């Protein structure tokens, strides 16, 4: 698309890009005018666009949005409980929570709301995860703060005990004993013609 002359290459290249830009702007303006005409046809006497009488909008407003709105409110409450507002990493997955809420609150199946099912206990989720397993998440996303604290403390206590000289002596004794036992077993199992 580059149009250059040897004397004034920059100006001609710029004008080629400008004409392409003008073409894009003209196409956008044409599509925008078509949209404006459509909206003008749909306006009522008070100059308000009337989309409320469309069956899709009625279905969304009466059926989907009340359930989705309550699920989103519950998700925000759960996020606050999980303290996910303040931590950059969290084990809480909002998409899983919304899926679980929408599944259990489906108005076609009213018995689900009284018998709440965790998302990973649903048959269709288990089948999907067999063929599409999720990636491994680090413990920092899975563990609660209390459990992570317990694991870190137990590791440090173990480290402090293992570094003591008397424990080091016992550990080295058992390590040497195990190696001696393995070496003796290997010598016994050697063929007799060697």
PyMOL commands that set and color helices and strands:
alter all, ss='L'
color gray80, all
select helices_A, chain A and resi 9-42+55-82+94-104+111-114+119-121+123-131+139-142+145-162+165-188
alter helices_A, ss='H'
color red, helices_A
deselect
rebuild
show_as cartoon
